[in-house]
Amino acid sequence: MNRNQVRTLLWLRWRLSQNQWARRGAWSAALSFAAMAFGILLIVGGFAGGIVAGYAAMAKASPQVTLLVWDAIALAFLFFWTLGIVTEIQRSETIDIQRLLHLPISLREVFLVNYFASHLTLSIFLFVPAMLGLAVGLAAAKGLSALLLVPLTLGFIFMTTAWTYCLRGWLVSLMVNQRRRRTIIVGITTAFILLGQLPNLYFNVIRNRDPEQKNRVESKSSEGQSSTAQARRPARAVSPAFIAAHNYIPPLWLARGAFALANGDAWPAMGGSLVAFLIGGLGLRRAYRATIRFYQGAVDSRPAKRKEERARAPIRPGDRLFIERKLPGVPEEAAAMALASFRSMTRAPEVRMALTTSFAMMLVFGTMMFVRGAAAPPEGAKPFIATGAAVFVMFGMLQLLFNQFGFDRDGFRALVLLPTQRRLILLGKNLAFMPIALGAGIIFLIVLTIFARVPPAAALAAALQLATTFLLVCIAGNYVSVIAPYRIAAGSLKPTKTPAKTILLIFLSHLLFPVAVLPIFVPPVLELLFRALDWLPFLPVNLLLSLILLAVVAFFYHLSLGSLGDLLQRREREILQVVTQEVE
């Protein structure tokens, strides 16, 4: 491909971006320019901050400290960069190669453009200028030999991005099978969540496994003896085995080069730069070949296996499908909507991802709370812990409850054509989330009651507060879902390109969630006040007030269904256009 063809494709991509900004309005254009300005400021500030840190803070640092600092920077970059595999799991390229296959042009340059465009991420803007600035600052403080960290840093970035780009293409080729796609998306999301919590689990669970030893250390520190003992101990040096591991693990070569330069040896940095660029070139070449094979349909050349037809059991006259069942005390239209929505949620991979995220966070924080061996909370704080747990469970459901129609996509057309009262549609949507939200909350409260020894009255009050919080979130979620809907891309939690007004409303709705649930903490606060003033000590204030609050919120929820249903009927055309329109 000649330069004119590349220039034409880049101009076309820029023109398409301008048209997208123009369609989204002035607010979106202003937000885009603000993001660009923030990115430039981040690059300049990171580079300047790196220079200051290298010249002032690390000028007299020992080689061991230099090794650990570069290790921390490299591992932090790897974590945030690979986290982009989850958010950009779908093949989202600047120039669609599939549309260029019929043209008599070479696709190698287009692939390189897409590869370099994949570097326009927050992790690159945040870490790379700071790393280069740190290298320049070290060169100004310790000598020009530290400038060898610049090609070593670029080689590390090139090696990492090339192979992760290849990994993303491989994952896309695997996810051609829709069933396999769901499993991969949920598995990768869970793995990254648990991987991000490994430091918390290590420092709060493994390191604090012996409560007696921890109490002894705390008693010594309270007497002022531990600080003196630590001051007399010599500083621990980095073990030789730890340093030797840097010779064989490619992501640690950056820190190994910095450690060698601090000791006056330039060969590890030079050799690491050369090998890193060679490994990155190999990964980029493999990514290119895999990409071309993917678009040419040569991903899997194995012959298709013939499916064996299984005999289906005949449906007996008395059998009913899942969505044909009835819920006691619920209108038939709302029950059908609830059962259909629940079945859709159990099959949608994006809903599984959101629920997996919530359950993983509950598991991590619960493990940190119960296993770290901390002292038992006071009796007066236990009702607040139970109430906080009920609110925490609902916080993990906000992304689903505040965008109830965004996951329907084209299925929302059926809701518009239904001759059903819109308040019953909202009721059915809320009932579909109830078994998931309340079920997870009840399980979490039972575990909390057992391990934290929460009194039965406080645990029962927390269960009522859980139901109250769910109703409050449903009221707010119904309103936000109607006025600020946004389409969720199939198979991911990534929203499509939404206007700035919708982004602002989504941000404010999540930000104001703690304010909306403040009434939930009124019963335990009043019970604590009654106990402090010795008023009616025999009366379970928290339990009774929680029951009254649940009844009040349920009454207002019933009233809100009518007005919010009318609002849904007035705005259903706008919602239909938003959730069914695919934006490239």
N, C-alpha and C positions, 0 to 999 in steps of 0.2 A: 504494500500500500504506500502511495506517495504522501507527501505532506499535505497536499491540497485535500485529499480525501479525509485525512485525520482532522484537518482544520474544519472541514465541512461538518463532520459528525459532532465535533465539539460545539460548533456554532448552533447546530440543530438541538443539541441537548440543552444548551443555555437558553435558547428560544423557548423550548418547552417548559423549562423551569420558570421563565418570566411569565408565560401564559398561566401557569398554575398559580403563581403569586397574584396575578391580576384577577383570576376567578375567585380567589379566596378573600379578596377585599383589602382595604387599606390597613386594617388591624393586623392581618396576617403578614402583609408586606413589612410593616413596621416591626413586627415581632421577629421576622427573618433577618432584617438588617440589624436589629438589636443583638440577635444571636451571633451574627457575623462579627459585630464589634466586640462582643464579649469574648469570642474565640481569639481575635487579634490581641485583645488585652491580656488574655490568659497566656498566650504564647510569649508576648513581650515580658509580662510580669514573671512568668516561670523562668525564662532565660536570665533575667536580671537577678531574681532570687537565688538561682543556682550559682551564679557568679559570686554573690555575696556570701552564700553558705560555704562555697569552696575556698574562698580567699580568707574569710574571717573565722568561721566555725571549725573548719577541718584543716587549717594550716598546720597546727601542731598535733593533729590526731595521729595515734599510733597505727601501724599497718593492720593490726587486728580490728581496730575500730573502723578503719576504711573498708575492710572486707565486709564487716557486718552492715555498714551503711549501704553499700552497693548491693548487697544481698537483699536487704529490705526493699530498696527501690525496684530492683529487678522482679522480685516476687510480687510486689504490689502491682506493677505494670502487667505482669502475666495474668494476675487474677482479674483485673478490670478489662483487659483485652479479651481474654477468653470468655468473660461474661457477655461480650457482644455476640458470641455464637448463639446464645439463647435469644437475645432480643432481635438479631438479624438472621434467624435460622432459615428463613425463606430466601431464595435466591433473588436478592434485590440489587440489581446491577444498574450502573449509570446508563449504559448503552446495552440494549437487549440484543444479544448475539443471534438469537433465534430469528430475528427479523432481517438479519443480514446474510443468512446462509445462501440465499438465491442470488446474491450480487457477486460479480466477478472481482472481489477484493480479498486481500489477506486479512485474517481475523486476529493475527498475532498482536498488532498494534491496538486493536479494540480491546483485547484481553488485558493488555498492559494498562490501558486507560481505566478500565474497570478496577483493576488491582490497585492502582494508585488512588483512585477515588474512594476505595474502601478504607483508606487511612484518615479520611475526614471524620474522625471520631473524637469524643471528649478525652478518652484515655491517651491518644496521641498528643493532643494539644496540652494535656496536663503534665505528662511525664517526659516526653522527648525534649522539649526546650529546657526543662529543668535539668535533665541529665547532661545535655550539652553544655549548659551554663555551669554546672558543677565541674565538668571537666576543664572548662576554660578557667574557672576560679582556682582549681588545684594547680593548673599550669602557671598561673600568675603567682601563686604562693610557694610552690615547691620546685618549679622548673618547667622548661618547655617539654620535657619528656612526658609529662602528664597529658599533653595533647594527643598522645596515642590512644587515649580513651575515646576520642571523637570517632575515629573509624571503628573502634571496637563497639561503641554504642550503636552506631548505624548498622554494623553487621548483626548485632544482637536483635535490633528491631526488624531488619530485613529477614533474618532467619525465622523469627517468631511469626511475623505477618504472612510470609510466604506459605509456611506449613499450616497455619490456621486457615488461610484461604483455601488451601487444598483440602483441609478437613471439612470445611463448610460445603465445598462441592461434593465431597464424598457423602456427607450426611444428606444432602439434597437428592443424590442419586438413590440412596437407600429409601428415602421417604416417598418415592414414586408410588410404592404400595401404601395405600391409605391406612390400613390396619397397622402396618409396621411404623408408619409415620406417627400415629398417636402414641405408641409405646416409646419411640425415640424421644419425642418432645417431652413427655412426662418424665422419662428417665433422666434426660439431660438437665431439666429444670430442678428436679430433686437433688441430683448430684451436685450442682453448683450451689444450691442453698446449703446443703450439708457441708460442702467444702468451705464455704464462706464462714461457717460457724465453728470450724475446727479450732481456731485459736481460742474462742470462748470456751469450748468444751475442754481444751487442754488446761487453760489457766484456772478455770472455775470448777472443774470436776476432777481431773487427774491430779493436778498439783495440790488440791485441797481434800484429798481422799482421807487423810488422817486427821480427824478433828482434835484429838488430844495433843498432837504435835502443834497444830495451829493455835490451840489455846495456850500452850506453853510459850510459843513465840509472842503471842499477844500480851501475856502477863509480863514477859521480859521487857517488851517495848514500853509498857505502861510504867515500869519501874525505872526506865532510862538506862537499862543495862545492854540492850541489844545494839543500840547505836554505837556504844563504845567498843563492843566486841567486833562489830562489822568494820569499824574504822581501823582496828589493829590487824585485820586480815589482809593479806596481799590480794591484789586483783587477779581473778582467774584468767589465764591465757587461753586462747583458742586451741583446741586439741589438734594435733597433727592429722588425725584421721578426718576431722572436719575439713581441714584445708586440702587434704588429698582428694576428697570427694569432689572438689571443684574442678579437678583435672578431667573428670569423666562425665560430668553432667553438663550438657551444653548451656542450659539457662544460667548456670553459675559461672560461666567463663568471663562474664563481664566483671564480676567481683574478683575473680582470680587475677585478671589483668591489672585491676586497680591495686590489689594487694602486692603483686610483683613490682609494679612501678613504685609503690611506696618503699619497697626494699631496694630499689635501684636496678631492677632487672626488667628490661624492655621486651625480651623475647616472648614471654607468654601473651602479652597484649598484641604484638604483631602477628604471632601465629594464630591466636584466637580470632583476630579480625579476618585473616585470610580464610580460615576454615569455616567461620560463620557465614561469610559471603558465598563460599562454595556450597554449603548445606542449604542456604536460602535459594540459590540458583537451582539446585536440584529440586527443591520443593515447588518453586514456581514453574519449572518445566513440567513436573508431574501434574500440577494443578491445571496447566494449559491443556495438556493432553486429555485429562479427565473431563474438562469443560467441553472440549470439542466432541468427545465421544458421547457426552450426555446430550448435547443438542442434536447430534446426528442419530440418536436413538440406538446407540451401540453400548448402552450401559450394561445390559445383561443379555448375553448371546445364548444362554442356555435355552433349550426347547421348553415350551410351556408344558406343564404336566396336566394331564387330563383329569378333570375333577370327577370324583365318584359321586354319583347322585345318591343321596340318602332318602330313604322313604320317610316321608313326614307322617306323623301320627294324625289320624283324622280328628277333626274338631267335633267334639260331641255337642249335642244341642244345648246342654246346660253350661258349657264352658263359656267364659267371657275373657276378652282380652284385658290387658292391664289398664288401658285407657278407658275401658268401658265400665270400670268399677265405680262405685258410689262412695262418697265420703259422708259419714253421718253428720247431720246438721249443716251441710254445705249445699248451696244451690247446685243443680245439675250442671249448669254451664260453667260455674267456677270450678267444680270438681273435675270436669273434663279438661279445662285449661290447666289446672294444677297437675294432673297426672301426665298430660302430654308434655308440659314444660319440664317436669321432673325426669321423665324418660329421656328427653332431649339433653338435659344437663348431664345425666349419667353417661351419655355417649359422646358428648362434645369434648375434644382434647383440651381446648382452651379453658373450659370450666374445670376439668380435672387438674390442669396446671394451677389455677387459682386456689382450688381447694387443697392441693398438695402443698402449695406454699404456706397456707395458713396452718395446716396440720404439722408441717415440718417446724415452723416457728414455735408452735405450741409445744412440740416435743423437745426442742432445744432449750427453750426457756424453762419448761418444766423440769428438765434434767438438771439445769443449772441451779434451780431453786431447791430441789429435793436431795441432790446427791452431793453437793459441794460441802455439806457438813456444817452449815452455818447454824448459829444459835437459834433456838425456837423463838418465833415472834411473840410479843406480849399478847395477852388475852384481848386487850382493847383494840389491837390492830388486826386481829383475825377476820372480823366482819368486813373490814375494808379490803383485805386481800381477796376474799371471796367475791366481793362486788367488783373489784378491779379485774378479776379473772373473767367474770361475765361480760364486762365491757370489752376486754381484750379479744374474746372470741368473736364478737360482732365486728370488731375493727378489721379482722381478716376477711370479712364478707362484703366490705364496702364496694370493692371493684365490681362485684356481681350485682349487688342490690341497687347501686347507683347508676347502672346501665343495663336495665333488664331487657331492653329491646335491641341493644347493639349486637347481642349474640344471635338474634333470630335471623338477621340479614334478609334474604329473600323470603323466608318464612313469615315475615311480618305482613306480607300481602294477604295471607289467609286470615290474619287477625282483623285487618281492615274490612274484609268482605263478610266477616261473621255478623249475623243479625243479633248480636249479644250486647247487653248493656256493658258499657266500658268499665263501670265500677266492678263488675264481676270478672272482667279480664284482669284488672289490677289485683283483685282478691285471689284469683287463681295463680297469678305470678308469685304473689307473696307466699301462698300456701306451698308452692313447689320448693321454696327455699327453707321452709320451716323444719322439716325433718333433718336436713343437713345441719342447719345452724343450731337448733335446739339439741339435736343429738350429740354433736361435738361439744357443745357447752355443758351438757349434763355429764358426759364422760369426764371432761376436764374438772368439773366441780367435785365429782366423786373421788377422783385421784387426789385433788387438793384437800378434800375433807379427811382422807385417810392419812396422808403424809404430814400435812400441816396441823392436823388435829383441830379442825374447825368445829365449833359446837354445832349440834344438829339444828338448832333454831336458826343460827346464822347461815348454815348451808341451805336450809329450806328457803330462807329469805333471799339468798343469792339466786336460787332457781327461779323465784318469782321476779327478781330483778333482771334475770336473763330474758325472760319472756317480755318484760317491759321494754328492755333495750331493743329487742327484736321488733316490737311494734313501732317504737320511735324511729328506728332505722328504716322500717318499711314506709312510714309516712314521708320521711325525708327522701328515701330512695325513689318512691313513686313520683314525687315532684321533680327531682333532678332528672330522672329517666325521661320525663315528658318534655322538659324545657331544654335539656342539654344532652340529647342522644348522640352517640358516635358509633360508627361501625368498627367492629373488631375483626381483623383479618382472620380468615379460617385457619385453624391449626396453630394459632399463637395468641399471645396476649397483647400484641402490638396493635394500637389503634391506627386507622388510616389517617390520611392528612386532614386534620380537623382545623376549623377556623380558630382564630385567636380568642374570640368570645367564648367558644365552647371550652377551650383549654383553661381560660380564666375561671369559668364557672366550675369546672371539675376540680381545679386546685382549691377554690374557696370552699366547696362542699366537703372535701376531705380535711381541710384545715379547720373548719368549724365543727367537726364531729365531736371533739372533746367538750365544746360548749353545749351542744345539743344533749349530751348524756349527763350533764351535771345534776339534773333532778334525781338520777339513779343513786347518787351518793347522799341524798338528804336523809333517808331512813337510818343508815348507820351513824351519821353525824348526830342526829337527834337522840339516838340510843346512847351514844357516848356522852352527850350532854345530860341526859336523864341520870345516867349512872354517876356522873361527877357531882351532880346536885342532890343525889339520893332521892329522886322523885320516882315513885311507883316502882321499886326495885323488882317486884314480882311480875311486872308486865313486859312481855316480849315486844318492845317498841319497834325494833327493826322489822320483825316479821309482820306485825299488823300494818305498819305504814307501807311496807312493800306490797302487801295485798291491796291496800287502798289505792296506791299509786298505779298498780296494774289495772285496776278497774277504771280509774280515771283515763289512763292512756288508751285502754281498749275502747272506751266511749268516744274519745276524740278520733281514734283510728276509724271507727265506724262512720263518724261524721265526715271524715276526710275523703272516704271512698267516693261519695257522690260528687263533690266538687272537683276532685282530681280526675274522676272519670269523664266529667264534662270537658275539662281541660284537655284530656287525651283525645276526645272526639274532635275538638277544634284543631288540634295540632297533628292529627294522625297523617295528614298528607305530607307535612314537613318531615315528620319522623320517617315516613316511608321513603322519601327521597334521600334522606341521610343514610339510613341503614342498608339500603339496597344498591346504592351507587358505588361502583368500584372505581377507586382513584388510583391511577398508576403513578 
